[in-house]
Amino acid sequence: MASDPVRAEAVIDLGAIRHNVALLAGRAGGAATMVVVKADGYGHGAVPIARAAVEAGASWLGACSVAEAVALREAGITARLFSWLDLPGTDFAPGLEAGVDLAVSSRAELAAVADAAARTGVRAEVHLKIDTGLSRNGCPPSEWQALVKDAAAEPGVRVAAIWSHLARADEPGHPSIDLQAARFQAAYDIARDAGLDPLRHLANSAATLTRPDLHFDLVRPGIATYGLNPVPQREDLRPAMTFRSSVVLTKRIAAGESVSYGHTWTAAKDTTLALVPAGYADGVPRALSGRMEVWLGGKRRPVAGRVCMDQFAVDCGDDEPEIGAEVVLFGDGASGGPTAREWADTLGTIDYEIVTGMYRPRVARRYAGETG
Ligand SMILES: *Cc1c(COP(=O)(O)O)cnc(C)c1O
């Protein structure tokens, strides 16, 4: 079936996002839900995802940087916002003025936030981060007591929460999860002993789905919002992104003819090739050359030869696709087509990297399933 041809387009189903967020918020039970929209909503578009998430029950949104969070506020998002990883020397004043809650991992960061609070006259809502074993940012346990004491004494700051992040929540039952939870409890006890009464949050998508005992006051799902399942068990999540292109040319080649740079693929018999105008500049990894299939004309068909910068060829056998026919590179897989997970497995990575990698200028974005 012919449709308007597209070069490389990510179609984002906001109905799927709402479905996934409602599922996660339901699982969160009494805990509030912070949907993580960092990196432009994992490549799906932060603002439309944020709006859909709020419609479906999220009361918080998580961003990587103050700049990402302020951009959400400027787009008219009124939910609570939280940002967790800024550069040394960042001016937190715009974040405070936009009402963004700020992560603090060190006394230096606390001082920078307190300085911004003094300049703006806005009290900072800070979430002190304890490193419970991921060993990225977060305050080491040896410095926690001092950080808590300083934060409690700082007039420009209110300790709204303490929080941490799990290393292996996608391996349910792994003992490191309980170890991190125990260290988190110890950090909480220290905060309580200092007279604080902070919220607690620890759970990413995987822990939201598998560890209700670790939901505390707030859960922070990212990947599951987008319909990609980080845990081994089946979950009713719907992948929201479909990556599509179109057939722009078909041609018959004779047995023995080879295709694309390096002639890595040779036709075993006479066959029809369909040319697809998307390549590694559009997020089709060259490493998938000869190792991927597309959904075209109601079935899976193999890519013939190398993926180039701007194009690749599909082996259609004796079928003759129409010019302009839709080519799905990955989608929700519901009708048997390829998925982002399949790409990730072939490439030895995770589907997070695949969808986030669609955040690039040559990939157009279109939204489906918008409400009113
Ligand atoms: C990215 C991120 C999340 C979300 O993780 P998922 O595995 O995508 O659910 C939660 N918290 C923090 C601090 C993060 O950086």
The ligand as an SDF file (V2000), in Angstrom:
LIG
                    3D

 15 15  0  0  0  0  0  0  0  0999 V2000
   17.7540    7.1370   33.8150 C   0  0  0  0  0  0  0  0  0  0  0  0
   17.4220    7.1390   35.2540 C   0  0  0  0  0  0  0  0  0  0  0  0
   16.2550    6.5250   35.7440 C   0  0  0  0  0  0  0  0  0  0  0  0
   15.3500    5.6830   34.8890 C   0  0  0  0  0  0  0  0  0  0  0  0
   15.9470    4.4260   34.6720 O   0  0  0  0  0  0  0  0  0  0  0  0
   15.2060    3.3130   33.7600 P   0  0  0  0  0  0  0  0  0  0  0  0
   16.0820    2.1280   33.8390 O   0  0  0  0  0  0  0  0  0  0  0  0
   15.1460    3.8960   32.3890 O   0  0  0  0  0  0  0  0  0  0  0  0
   13.8590    3.1230   34.3430 O   0  0  0  0  0  0  0  0  0  0  0  0
   15.9410    6.6840   37.0800 C   0  0  0  0  0  0  0  0  0  0  0  0
   16.7520    7.4030   37.8920 N   0  0  0  0  0  0  0  0  0  0  0  0
   17.8890    7.9640   37.4560 C   0  0  0  0  0  0  0  0  0  0  0  0
   18.7480    8.7050   38.4010 C   0  0  0  0  0  0  0  0  0  0  0  0
   18.2790    7.8540   36.1400 C   0  0  0  0  0  0  0  0  0  0  0  0
   19.4180    8.4090   35.7210 O   0  0  0  0  0  0  0  0  0  0  0  0
  1  2  1  0
  2  3  1  0
  2 14  2  0
  3  4  1  0
  3 10  2  0
  4  5  1  0
  5  6  1  0
  6  7  2  0
  6  8  1  0
  6  9  1  0
 10 11  1  0
 11 12  2  0
 12 13  1  0
 12 14  1  0
 14 15  1  0
M  END
$$$$
